[in-house]
């Protein structure tokens, strides 16, 4: 039976335009905060103004043999060259329909952690911050 629902099991992570890893889970956060503007002697705000747009998130990926982790994909520099890390792009694609689910350019790794269970697959939790994003309906800002 065919469905129009997107499932996490169908998602693939592309880094800098190259296929990197199957996605176990993906949780993007797109912030577009607004702040209140008050007039003189006014208790209620008179307007909401746009604040800075930001994006961040976390994805859990399956580690593959000889993939080099996030350093191997060019998402982060190695420990001894950390200050020379460069931005990277993220593209999350539904592998069945070849549809872009989410994309972001100019990202930086905030934290990575890896889980090595006695039985099961090795997974990595990768947290990032980015400067632009798109949800598959338009190009990133």
C-alpha positions as a Markdown table, in Angstrom:
| # | Residue | x | y | z |
|---|---|---|---|---|
| 1 | Unk | 0.0 | 0.0 | 0.0 |
| 2 | Unk | 1.4 | 3.4 | -1.0 |
| 3 | Unk | 1.3 | 6.4 | 1.3 |
| 4 | Unk | 2.2 | 10.0 | 1.1 |
| 5 | Unk | 3.7 | 10.2 | 4.5 |
| 6 | Unk | 7.4 | 10.7 | 4.9 |
| 7 | Unk | 9.2 | 8.1 | 7.1 |
| 8 | Unk | 12.6 | 8.4 | 8.7 |
| 9 | Unk | 13.6 | 5.0 | 7.4 |
| 10 | Unk | 13.7 | 6.4 | 3.8 |
| 11 | Unk | 15.9 | 9.4 | 4.6 |
| 12 | Unk | 19.5 | 9.8 | 3.3 |
| 13 | Unk | 22.0 | 12.5 | 4.4 |
| 14 | Unk | 24.0 | 14.2 | 1.8 |
| 15 | Unk | 27.0 | 16.4 | 2.9 |
| 16 | Unk | 28.5 | 18.9 | 0.5 |
| 17 | Unk | 26.5 | 17.3 | -2.3 |
| 18 | Unk | 27.8 | 13.8 | -1.7 |
| 19 | Unk | 25.8 | 10.9 | -0.3 |
| 20 | Unk | 27.0 | 10.2 | 3.3 |
| 21 | Unk | 24.8 | 8.1 | 5.5 |
| 22 | Unk | 21.3 | 6.7 | 6.1 |
| 23 | Unk | 19.4 | 8.8 | 8.7 |
| 24 | Unk | 18.0 | 7.2 | 11.8 |
| 25 | Unk | 16.3 | 10.4 | 13.0 |
| 26 | Unk | 16.4 | 14.1 | 12.1 |
| 27 | Unk | 15.2 | 17.0 | 14.2 |
| 28 | Unk | 15.7 | 20.5 | 12.7 |
| 29 | Unk | 14.9 | 23.7 | 14.6 |
| 30 | Unk | 14.1 | 26.7 | 12.5 |
| 31 | Unk | 13.9 | 29.9 | 14.6 |
| 32 | Unk | 12.2 | 33.1 | 13.3 |
| 33 | Unk | 11.8 | 35.0 | 16.5 |
| 34 | Unk | 9.7 | 38.1 | 16.8 |
| 35 | Unk | 10.0 | 40.8 | 19.4 |
| 36 | Unk | 7.5 | 43.2 | 20.7 |
| 37 | Unk | 7.7 | 46.9 | 20.1 |
| 38 | Unk | 6.1 | 49.2 | 22.7 |
| 39 | Unk | 5.1 | 52.8 | 22.3 |
| 40 | Unk | 5.5 | 55.5 | 24.9 |
| 41 | Unk | 3.1 | 55.0 | 27.8 |
| 42 | Unk | 1.7 | 51.8 | 26.1 |
| 43 | Unk | 1.3 | 48.6 | 28.1 |
| 44 | Unk | 0.4 | 46.6 | 25.1 |
| 45 | Unk | 2.8 | 46.1 | 22.2 |
| 46 | Unk | 2.0 | 48.0 | 19.0 |
| 47 | Unk | 3.9 | 45.7 | 16.7 |
| 48 | Unk | 5.9 | 42.5 | 16.3 |
| 49 | Unk | 9.2 | 42.9 | 14.4 |
| 50 | Unk | 11.3 | 40.2 | 12.9 |
| 51 | Unk | 14.4 | 39.0 | 14.7 |
| 52 | Unk | 17.3 | 37.1 | 13.3 |
| 53 | Unk | 16.6 | 33.8 | 11.4 |
| 54 | Unk | 18.6 | 30.9 | 12.7 |
| 55 | Unk | 18.6 | 27.1 | 12.3 |
| 56 | Unk | 20.0 | 24.3 | 14.3 |
| 57 | Unk | 19.3 | 20.6 | 14.8 |
| 58 | Unk | 20.4 | 17.1 | 15.4 |
| 59 | Unk | 20.5 | 14.1 | 13.3 |
| 60 | Unk | 21.3 | 10.5 | 14.2 |
| 61 | Unk | 23.1 | 8.6 | 11.5 |
| 62 | Unk | 24.3 | 5.0 | 11.0 |
| 63 | Unk | 28.1 | 4.7 | 11.0 |
| 64 | Unk | 29.3 | 2.9 | 7.9 |
| 65 | Unk | 32.6 | 1.0 | 7.4 |
| 66 | Unk | 35.4 | 3.4 | 6.3 |
| 67 | Unk | 33.2 | 6.5 | 6.1 |
| 68 | Unk | 35.5 | 8.5 | 8.5 |
| 69 | Unk | 32.7 | 9.9 | 10.5 |
| 70 | Unk | 32.0 | 13.6 | 10.4 |
| 71 | Unk | 35.6 | 14.4 | 9.8 |
| 72 | Unk | 35.7 | 12.0 | 6.8 |
| 73 | Unk | 32.7 | 13.8 | 5.3 |
| 74 | Unk | 34.3 | 17.2 | 5.7 |
| 75 | Unk | 31.8 | 18.4 | 8.2 |
| 76 | Unk | 34.4 | 19.0 | 10.8 |
| 77 | Unk | 38.2 | 19.3 | 10.9 |
| 78 | Unk | 40.2 | 16.7 | 12.8 |
| 79 | Unk | 41.1 | 17.4 | 16.4 |
| 80 | Unk | 44.5 | 19.0 | 15.6 |
| 81 | Unk | 43.1 | 21.3 | 13.0 |
| 82 | Unk | 39.8 | 22.3 | 14.7 |
| 83 | Unk | 40.4 | 26.0 | 14.1 |
| 84 | Unk | 40.4 | 25.4 | 10.4 |
| 85 | Unk | 37.0 | 23.9 | 10.2 |
| 86 | Unk | 34.9 | 25.0 | 7.2 |
| 87 | Unk | 31.1 | 25.3 | 6.7 |
| 88 | Unk | 29.3 | 22.4 | 5.1 |
| 89 | Unk | 25.9 | 21.9 | 3.5 |
| 90 | Unk | 23.2 | 19.4 | 4.5 |
| 91 | Unk | 20.6 | 17.9 | 2.3 |
| 92 | Unk | 18.1 | 15.3 | 3.6 |
| 93 | Unk | 16.5 | 13.4 | 0.8 |
| 94 | Unk | 13.7 | 10.8 | 0.7 |
| 95 | Unk | 15.5 | 7.9 | -1.1 |
| 96 | Unk | 12.2 | 6.4 | -2.6 |
| 97 | Unk | 10.8 | 9.6 | -4.1 |
| 98 | Unk | 14.1 | 11.5 | -4.5 |
| 99 | Unk | 12.4 | 14.5 | -2.8 |
| 100 | Unk | 14.3 | 17.1 | -0.8 |
| 101 | Unk | 13.0 | 17.0 | 2.7 |
| 102 | Unk | 15.3 | 19.7 | 4.3 |
| 103 | Unk | 18.4 | 21.5 | 3.3 |
| 104 | Unk | 20.8 | 23.9 | 4.9 |
| 105 | Unk | 23.9 | 25.7 | 3.9 |
| 106 | Unk | 26.8 | 27.1 | 5.9 |
| 107 | Unk | 26.6 | 24.7 | 8.9 |
| 108 | Unk | 29.0 | 24.0 | 11.7 |
| 109 | Unk | 29.1 | 21.1 | 14.0 |
| 110 | Unk | 28.3 | 21.9 | 17.6 |
| 111 | Unk | 28.7 | 18.5 | 19.1 |
| 112 | Unk | 29.0 | 14.8 | 18.1 |
| 113 | Unk | 28.5 | 11.7 | 20.1 |
| 114 | Unk | 28.6 | 8.0 | 19.1 |
| 115 | Unk | 26.9 | 5.0 | 20.5 |
| 116 | Unk | 28.7 | 1.6 | 20.2 |
| 117 | Unk | 26.2 | -1.0 | 21.5 |
| 118 | Unk | 27.2 | -4.6 | 22.1 |
| 119 | Unk | 24.5 | -5.7 | 19.7 |
| 120 | Unk | 23.1 | -3.5 | 17.0 |
| 121 | Unk | 24.3 | -0.7 | 14.8 |
| 122 | Unk | 26.8 | 2.1 | 15.6 |
| 123 | Unk | 24.9 | 5.4 | 15.5 |
| 124 | Unk | 26.1 | 9.0 | 15.8 |
| 125 | Unk | 24.2 | 12.0 | 17.2 |
| 126 | Unk | 25.4 | 15.1 | 15.3 |
| 127 | Unk | 24.3 | 18.6 | 16.5 |
| 128 | Unk | 24.8 | 21.5 | 14.2 |
| 129 | Unk | 24.0 | 25.2 | 13.7 |
| 130 | Unk | 23.4 | 26.8 | 10.3 |
| 131 | Unk | 23.0 | 30.1 | 8.7 |
| 132 | Unk | 20.3 | 29.3 | 6.1 |
| 133 | Unk | 17.7 | 26.6 | 5.6 |
| 134 | Unk | 14.9 | 25.4 | 3.4 |
| 135 | Unk | 12.3 | 22.7 | 4.0 |
| 136 | Unk | 12.1 | 21.3 | 0.5 |
| 137 | Unk | 9.6 | 23.8 | -0.9 |
| 138 | Unk | 12.1 | 26.5 | -1.7 |
| 139 | Unk | 15.8 | 27.1 | -1.8 |
| 140 | Unk | 17.6 | 28.0 | 1.4 |
| 141 | Unk | 17.5 | 31.7 | 2.4 |
